[in-house]
Amino acid sequence: MRRIGLVAASAMGAVALALPSGGSAAAADGTLTVGLIPHTNPSGCYTTNVWPMVVVNHTNQTATVFDLPNCQGHRVAQVGPNEARTFEFGTSLSIP
């Protein structure tokens, strides 16, 4: 009987670790325009084929611009909250 209790407790612990926590990982608040497309409450990576790359960041987070698609390659620059910038060599960006 004791062994069954340990197995059940271990299984419950594994399930608790697998479930997402409700706190820290949240999208940015506001609108992020990448190229010509606005994204409301953005989170993750965005790639554009608009050249030069135009970023308008009306969120509460800083976005990082990369020189290759899918947020790969070198980091070109960052665009802070309430900033707008144009990048000749930017292709994608990430925002928490």
Secondary structure as UniProt FT lines:
FT   HELIX           2..18
FT   STRAND          30..34
FT   TURN            35..36
FT   STRAND          37..40
FT   STRAND          44..47
FT   STRAND          53..59
FT   STRAND          63..68
FT   HELIX           69..71
FT   STRAND          72..79
FT   TURN            81..82
FT   STRAND          83..87
FT   STRAND          92..95
//
